[in-house]
Amino acid sequence: MDLGLILFGLTMIVRNMLMGERIHSRDRFSNWRLDIDNMSYEQLLELADKIGYVNTGLKEEEISRCISKIKGSMKNDLAPNIPMHVDNKCSICQEEYDDEGDEEMGKLCCGHSFHIQCIKQWLLQKNACPVCKTEASPR
C-alpha cells in the first residue's frame, strides 16, 4: 500500500474529528437532544416545569453543625481603628453589620461570616459559601 495514501487517509480522519464531523454520520441519539437555543420562553418554562427544581441545600440539623455562632464585632481589639472585615456588609442581604458588635453572626468553615439568619436561609437552598463557593458541609 502506498504510504502517501495512508497518510492522506489519516489526515482526513483527523481533520474530520477536529472539525466535529463524525466518521459514521448516523447519530443514534439525535432525537433525544433538545435545542434549547431555539426554544421560546414558554417552551423553556414548560421544560423547567418538567425537569423540576433540585434542592442542593442542607437540613436544619446539618446547618447548625456547619455554622459557628459568633458575636459580630466590627472592631479589631489589637488595632481599634482598623475594622476586622474589609466590607462591613453581609454579602447575602447587603445590610451593614451592627457597629456595636451586638449582632449574632454565623461563620462558615471557610472563614466567611454573615448575619446568622441570612446564612441559615442561604444554606437551606445551597450547600456552599455564597462568597467563595466552598462546600459548607460535606455530605
C-alpha positions in Angstrom: 0.0 0.0 0.0 1.2 3.5 -0.8 2.5 5.5 2.2 1.1 8.7 0.7 -2.4 7.2 0.5 -2.2 6.0 4.2 -1.1 9.5 5.3 -3.9 11.1 3.3 -6.5 8.8 4.9 -5.2 9.5 8.4 -5.1 13.2 7.7 -8.8 13.1 6.6 -9.8 11.2 9.7 -8.0 13.6 12.0 -9.5 16.6 10.1 -13.0 15.2 10.3 -12.6 14.6 14.1 -11.3 18.1 14.7 -14.0 19.7 12.6 -16.7 17.8 14.5 -17.7 15.6 11.6 -18.4 12.0 12.6 -16.9 9.1 10.7 -20.3 7.4 11.0 -22.7 10.3 10.3 -25.7 8.5 11.9 -26.3 9.8 15.4 -28.4 7.3 17.3 -29.3 9.9 20.0 -30.2 12.9 17.8 -33.9 12.6 18.6 -33.1 12.8 22.4 -31.3 16.1 22.2 -33.0 19.4 22.9 -32.2 22.5 21.0 -32.7 25.0 23.9 -31.1 27.8 21.9 -34.1 27.8 19.5 -36.8 27.3 22.2 -39.3 30.1 23.0 -39.6 31.4 26.5 -42.8 29.5 27.0 -41.2 26.3 25.9 -38.3 26.9 28.3 -40.7 27.4 31.2 -42.5 24.2 30.3 -39.2 22.4 30.2 -38.3 23.8 33.6 -41.7 22.5 35.0 -40.9 19.0 33.6 -37.4 18.9 35.0 -38.3 20.4 38.3 -36.1 22.1 41.0 -33.2 20.3 42.6 -32.6 21.4 46.1 -28.9 21.2 47.0 -29.4 22.8 50.4 -28.9 21.4 53.8 -31.3 20.2 56.5 -31.8 22.3 59.7 -29.6 19.9 61.8 -26.8 19.9 59.2 -26.9 23.7 59.1 -26.5 24.0 62.9 -23.4 21.7 62.7 -21.6 23.7 60.0 -22.2 27.3 61.4 -20.1 28.7 64.2 -22.2 31.3 66.0 -20.2 34.4 66.9 -21.0 37.8 68.3 -20.2 40.2 65.4 -17.7 42.8 66.4 -16.5 45.1 63.6 -13.7 46.4 65.7 -10.3 44.8 65.9 -9.2 44.7 69.6 -5.5 44.9 68.7 -5.9 47.8 66.3 -9.2 49.6 67.1 -9.1 52.0 64.1 -8.9 49.1 61.6 -12.1 47.1 61.0 -11.8 43.3 61.1 -13.9 43.0 57.9 -12.9 44.8 54.8 -16.5 45.0 53.8 -18.8 45.8 56.7 -21.9 44.4 54.9 -23.4 41.0 54.9 -22.7 39.5 51.5 -26.2 38.0 51.4 -28.6 40.8 52.4 -26.2 43.7 51.7 -27.1 45.3 55.0 -24.3 46.8 57.2 -23.3 44.9 60.3 -24.0 46.5 63.7 -21.1 48.7 64.8 -21.7 47.8 68.4 -21.0 44.1 67.9 -24.3 43.0 69.4 -25.3 41.1 66.4 -25.1 37.3 66.3 -23.3 36.2 63.2 -22.7 32.8 61.6 -19.2 31.9 60.4 -18.6 29.0 58.0 -15.5 26.8 57.9 -14.1 28.8 55.1 -13.9 31.8 57.4 -16.7 34.0 55.9 -19.2 35.5 58.3 -22.8 36.6 57.7 -25.9 37.5 59.6 -27.0 34.3 61.3 -30.5 34.3 59.7 -29.1 35.2 56.3 -26.7 32.3 56.2 -29.2 29.8 57.6 -31.7 30.8 54.8 -28.9 30.5 52.2 -27.8 27.1 53.4 -31.4 25.8 53.1 -31.1 26.4 49.4 -27.4 25.8 48.6 -24.6 23.8 50.4 -21.9 26.4 49.6 -20.5 29.6 50.9 -22.1 32.5 48.9 -18.7 34.2 48.6 -16.1 31.5 47.8 -18.4 28.6 46.9 -16.6 26.3 49.3 -18.8 23.4 50.4 -20.4 24.4 53.7 -21.0 20.8 55.0 -19.6 17.7 53.4 -22.4 15.1 53.0 
